[in-house]
């Protein structure tokens, strides 16, 4: 519970929002999700980035990528589909063009990264890990393994474990793994990450889906299928966060999926997440992540919670 201030005014001390997750201490538990917040600078004119716990950059690959052909994004009921194709400036472009700003942005910076084979993942992670201004790395394993028939790296616990271990061997900074929800056993994937050196798991990435224009009889995305995100996936994300937390894999969880408000964030904390990431909501309300921070703090004030960490895994289940 909160306590009266030392000056005897009867005012309550503000709740602590400090969150420690995956080897990093954040001023608050609200981050922004990769692919929805650019490289940070695009949003700095709207609100101070220092008000956030942290941000996760657009995914970085060894070489620049131009992404998929248009149309590559469309709105759906309670969400959106995207098939951007992981467009990014590549390692050299990131270091030269994006990192100078990020070093002074005032918040923790995690860099999302990926490759199309083991060697690309390892090299990309190694080089990013050397860069000053990078607080941690988030590995995107929802990418097709071109040497294994296009199956996502993150769908096979054995392959995922080998990939995490290979990257862990060359990365000294905190290493998070962003898990795909396109699996029948999310706990097995999370456990493979924990057993092979990951510091945290980010749960979840987008769910594979598609949309059709009935009038033209054509898919709404050029690639036919894409990744579903937004409020529509929140129940799935909550379920997976809860399952992983309940399994006790030994590393913290960063919850992602349909977070629009502080109450949404609190639901993820109760399910077992230590931090959260705001994603699709950034397209609707570019300053939403800052608002979510304020709403989480207000929830703690109103409910007599002195430390946001008290909420983590505090879901009450009737037996």
C-alpha positions as CSV (number, residue, x, y, z in Angstrom):
1,X,0.0,0.0,0.0
2,X,1.1,3.6,-0.5
3,X,2.3,5.5,2.5
4,X,1.8,9.2,3.7
5,X,4.6,11.6,2.7
6,X,7.3,12.3,5.2
7,X,6.3,16.0,5.5
8,X,3.0,15.0,7.1
9,X,0.8,16.7,4.5
10,X,-1.2,13.5,4.0
11,X,-0.1,13.3,0.4
12,X,0.8,9.9,-0.8
13,X,4.1,9.1,-2.4
14,X,3.8,8.3,-6.1
15,X,3.9,4.6,-7.0
16,X,7.1,3.1,-8.2
17,X,6.9,2.2,-11.9
18,X,10.5,0.9,-12.2
19,X,10.6,-2.4,-14.0
20,X,13.5,-4.8,-14.3
21,X,13.1,-7.1,-17.2
22,X,15.6,-9.2,-19.1
23,X,18.7,-7.6,-17.7
24,X,17.5,-4.0,-18.2
25,X,16.1,-1.6,-15.7
26,X,13.3,0.6,-17.1
27,X,11.9,3.8,-15.6
28,X,8.5,2.4,-16.3
29,X,7.2,-0.9,-17.8
30,X,5.8,0.6,-21.1
31,X,7.8,0.2,-24.3
32,X,6.9,0.6,-27.9
33,X,6.8,-2.4,-30.3
34,X,9.1,-3.0,-33.2
35,X,7.7,-2.1,-36.6
36,X,5.2,0.4,-35.2
37,X,7.5,3.1,-33.9
38,X,10.0,3.5,-36.7
39,X,13.4,4.4,-35.4
40,X,12.0,6.6,-32.7
41,X,12.9,10.0,-34.2
42,X,9.6,10.1,-36.1
43,X,7.7,10.3,-32.8
44,X,10.0,12.6,-30.9
45,X,8.2,15.7,-32.2
46,X,4.9,14.4,-30.6
47,X,6.0,13.7,-27.0
48,X,9.3,13.3,-25.1
49,X,10.6,9.8,-25.6
50,X,12.1,10.0,-22.1
51,X,8.6,9.5,-20.7
52,X,8.7,5.9,-21.9
53,X,10.3,2.9,-20.3
54,X,11.9,2.1,-23.6
55,X,11.4,1.5,-27.3
56,X,12.1,-1.3,-29.7
57,X,13.4,-0.3,-33.1
58,X,12.2,-1.4,-36.5
59,X,13.8,-4.8,-37.3
60,X,17.3,-4.7,-38.6
61,X,18.9,-7.2,-41.0
62,X,22.5,-7.4,-42.2
63,X,21.7,-5.7,-45.5
64,X,19.0,-3.1,-46.4
65,X,15.6,-4.5,-47.4
66,X,13.0,-2.8,-49.6
67,X,10.1,-4.9,-48.4
68,X,7.1,-6.3,-50.2
69,X,5.1,-4.7,-53.0
70,X,1.9,-2.7,-52.3
71,X,-0.7,-3.1,-51.1
72,X,1.0,-4.3,-47.9
73,X,-1.3,-3.1,-45.2
74,X,-5.0,-3.1,-44.6
75,X,-7.5,-2.5,-41.8
76,X,-9.5,-5.4,-40.4
77,X,-12.1,-5.7,-37.7
78,X,-10.5,-4.6,-34.4
79,X,-7.0,-4.6,-36.0
80,X,-4.9,-4.6,-39.1
81,X,-3.0,-6.9,-41.4
82,X,0.5,-6.0,-42.6
83,X,2.9,-7.6,-45.0
84,X,5.6,-4.9,-45.0
85,X,8.3,-7.4,-45.6
86,X,10.7,-6.2,-42.9
87,X,11.8,-3.1,-44.8
88,X,14.8,-1.5,-43.1
89,X,18.0,0.4,-43.6
90,X,20.4,-2.5,-42.8
91,X,23.2,-2.6,-40.3
92,X,25.4,0.0,-41.8
93,X,22.5,2.4,-42.4
94,X,21.3,1.9,-38.9
95,X,24.7,2.7,-37.3
96,X,25.3,5.8,-39.5
97,X,21.8,7.3,-39.8
98,X,19.7,6.1,-36.9
99,X,21.9,5.4,-33.9
100,X,23.2,8.9,-33.4
101,X,19.7,10.1,-32.5
102,X,18.9,7.0,-30.4
103,X,22.0,7.6,-28.2
104,X,20.5,10.7,-26.8
105,X,16.7,10.0,-27.0
106,X,16.4,9.7,-23.3
107,X,15.0,6.2,-23.0
108,X,16.2,2.6,-23.2
109,X,16.7,1.3,-26.7
110,X,16.3,-2.3,-27.8
111,X,17.1,-3.2,-31.4
112,X,15.0,-5.8,-33.1
113,X,17.0,-7.9,-35.5
114,X,16.7,-10.9,-37.8
115,X,18.3,-12.9,-40.7
116,X,17.3,-15.5,-43.2
117,X,19.8,-18.1,-41.9
118,X,21.9,-18.9,-38.8
119,X,25.0,-17.0,-40.0
120,X,23.0,-13.8,-40.7
121,X,21.3,-13.9,-37.3
122,X,24.7,-14.4,-35.5
123,X,26.5,-11.7,-37.5
124,X,23.7,-9.2,-37.2
125,X,23.4,-9.8,-33.4
126,X,27.2,-9.7,-32.9
127,X,27.6,-6.3,-34.7
128,X,24.6,-4.7,-33.1
129,X,25.9,-5.9,-29.7
130,X,29.1,-3.8,-30.2
131,X,27.2,-0.6,-30.9
132,X,27.2,2.1,-28.2
133,X,23.7,3.3,-27.5
134,X,22.1,-0.1,-27.8
135,X,20.8,-1.3,-24.4
136,X,19.6,-4.7,-25.6
137,X,18.6,-6.8,-28.5
138,X,15.3,-8.4,-29.4
139,X,15.6,-11.3,-31.9
140,X,12.7,-11.7,-34.3
141,X,12.3,-15.4,-35.0
142,X,9.1,-15.2,-37.0
143,X,11.2,-15.2,-40.2
144,X,11.3,-18.0,-42.8
145,X,14.3,-20.2,-42.7
146,X,15.3,-20.3,-46.4
147,X,17.4,-23.5,-45.8
148,X,14.5,-25.4,-44.3
149,X,11.7,-24.9,-46.8
150,X,10.6,-21.6,-45.5
151,X,9.5,-22.7,-42.0
152,X,9.8,-20.0,-39.4
153,X,12.9,-20.3,-37.2
154,X,10.7,-19.8,-34.1
155,X,8.2,-22.7,-34.7
156,X,10.6,-25.6,-33.8
157,X,11.8,-25.6,-30.2
158,X,15.0,-27.5,-31.2
159,X,15.9,-25.1,-34.0
160,X,15.0,-22.1,-31.9
161,X,17.1,-23.3,-29.0
162,X,20.1,-23.7,-31.3
163,X,19.6,-20.3,-32.8
164,X,19.3,-18.6,-29.4
165,X,22.4,-20.4,-28.2
166,X,24.4,-19.4,-31.3
167,X,23.5,-15.7,-30.8
168,X,24.0,-15.8,-27.1
169,X,27.6,-17.0,-27.7
170,X,28.4,-13.7,-29.5
171,X,26.1,-11.2,-27.7
172,X,27.0,-9.9,-24.3
173,X,24.1,-7.4,-24.0
174,X,20.7,-8.5,-22.9
175,X,19.0,-10.8,-25.5
176,X,15.3,-11.0,-25.8
177,X,13.4,-13.3,-28.2
178,X,10.1,-12.2,-29.8
179,X,8.0,-15.4,-30.1
180,X,5.6,-16.3,-32.9
181,X,2.1,-17.2,-31.8
182,X,1.7,-19.5,-34.9
183,X,2.5,-22.5,-32.8
184,X,0.6,-25.3,-30.9
185,X,3.0,-25.0,-27.9
186,X,4.1,-21.5,-26.9
187,X,5.6,-22.8,-23.6
188,X,8.0,-25.2,-25.4
189,X,9.3,-22.3,-27.5
190,X,9.7,-20.0,-24.4
191,X,11.4,-22.8,-22.5
192,X,13.9,-23.4,-25.4
193,X,14.8,-19.7,-25.2
194,X,15.3,-19.8,-21.5
195,X,17.4,-22.9,-21.5
196,X,19.7,-21.5,-24.2
197,X,20.6,-18.2,-22.7
198,X,17.8,-15.7,-23.5
199,X,17.2,-13.0,-20.9
200,X,13.5,-12.5,-21.7
201,X,10.8,-13.4,-24.2
202,X,8.5,-10.9,-26.0
203,X,5.0,-12.4,-26.4
204,X,3.5,-12.3,-29.0
205,X,4.3,-11.4,-32.6
206,X,1.5,-11.1,-35.2
207,X,-0.9,-13.9,-36.1
208,X,-1.0,-15.1,-39.7
209,X,-4.2,-14.0,-41.4
210,X,-5.6,-12.7,-44.7
211,X,-8.3,-10.4,-46.0
212,X,-10.3,-10.5,-49.3
213,X,-12.1,-7.8,-51.3
214,X,-15.3,-9.5,-52.3
215,X,-16.1,-7.0,-55.0
216,X,-12.8,-7.5,-56.9
217,X,-12.4,-11.1,-55.8
218,X,-8.8,-10.3,-54.9
219,X,-6.8,-10.5,-51.7
220,X,-6.3,-7.1,-50.0
221,X,-2.5,-7.8,-49.6
222,X,-0.2,-8.3,-52.5
223,X,1.3,-11.3,-50.7
224,X,-2.2,-12.7,-49.9
225,X,-1.4,-13.4,-46.3
226,X,0.1,-11.1,-43.6
227,X,0.4,-10.5,-39.9
228,X,-2.7,-9.7,-37.8
229,X,-2.2,-7.2,-35.0
230,X,-4.2,-4.9,-32.8
231,X,-7.1,-5.5,-30.2
232,X,-8.3,-8.6,-32.1
233,X,-5.2,-10.6,-30.9
234,X,-5.2,-9.4,-27.3
235,X,-7.1,-12.5,-25.9
236,X,-4.6,-14.8,-27.6
237,X,-1.6,-12.8,-26.3
238,X,-2.9,-12.7,-22.8
239,X,-3.5,-16.5,-22.9
240,X,0.1,-17.1,-24.1
241,X,1.7,-14.8,-21.5
242,X,-0.3,-16.5,-18.8
243,X,0.7,-20.0,-20.0
244,X,4.4,-19.1,-20.1
245,X,4.3,-17.4,-16.7
246,X,2.4,-20.4,-15.1
247,X,5.0,-22.8,-16.5
248,X,7.8,-21.0,-14.6
249,X,10.5,-21.0,-17.3
250,X,12.7,-18.7,-15.2
251,X,13.0,-15.6,-17.4
252,X,10.6,-12.6,-17.6
253,X,8.0,-11.9,-20.2
254,X,7.3,-8.7,-22.2
255,X,3.7,-8.7,-23.2
256,X,2.5,-7.5,-26.6
257,X,-0.8,-7.6,-28.4
258,X,-3.7,-5.1,-28.7
259,X,-2.7,-2.8,-25.8
260,X,-4.7,0.4,-26.1
261,X,-4.8,1.6,-22.5
262,X,-3.3,1.4,-19.1
263,X,-5.9,-1.1,-18.1
264,X,-4.9,-3.3,-21.0
265,X,-1.3,-3.1,-19.8
266,X,-2.4,-4.0,-16.2
267,X,-4.1,-7.1,-17.6
268,X,-0.9,-8.3,-19.1
269,X,1.0,-7.6,-15.8
270,X,-1.6,-9.7,-14.0
271,X,-1.2,-12.5,-16.5
272,X,2.6,-12.5,-15.8
273,X,4.2,-9.9,-18.0
274,X,6.9,-7.7,-16.3
275,X,6.8,-5.1,-19.2
276,X,4.6,-4.5,-22.2
277,X,4.9,-3.1,-25.7
278,X,2.4,-0.8,-27.4
279,X,2.2,-1.6,-31.1
280,X,-0.7,-1.1,-33.5
281,X,-2.2,1.6,-31.3
282,X,0.7,3.9,-32.4
283,X,-0.8,4.1,-35.8
284,X,-4.2,5.3,-34.4
285,X,-2.9,7.5,-31.6
286,X,0.9,8.3,-32.1
287,X,1.2,9.5,-28.5
288,X,-0.7,6.5,-27.0
289,X,2.4,4.9,-25.3
290,X,2.9,8.0,-23.2
291,X,-0.8,8.0,-22.2
292,X,-0.6,4.3,-21.3
293,X,2.3,5.1,-18.9
294,X,0.1,7.8,-17.2
295,X,-2.9,5.4,-17.0
296,X,-0.8,2.7,-15.4
297,X,0.4,5.1,-12.8
298,X,-3.1,6.3,-12.1
299,X,-4.4,2.7,-11.8
300,X,-1.7,2.1,-9.1
301,X,-2.7,5.3,-7.3
302,X,-6.4,4.5,-7.3
303,X,-5.8,0.9,-6.1
304,X,-3.3,1.6,-3.4
305,X,-0.4,-0.1,-5.2
306,X,3.0,1.2,-4.2
307,X,5.0,-0.7,-6.8
308,X,3.8,-1.8,-10.2
309,X,5.8,-5.0,-9.8
310,X,3.1,-6.1,-7.3
311,X,0.8,-6.7,-10.2
312,X,3.1,-9.1,-12.1
313,X,1.5,-12.6,-12.0
314,X,-1.1,-11.5,-9.4
315,X,-4.1,-12.9,-11.3
316,X,-6.5,-14.7,-8.9
317,X,-7.8,-18.0,-10.2
318,X,-10.8,-19.6,-8.5
319,X,-10.2,-23.2,-7.6
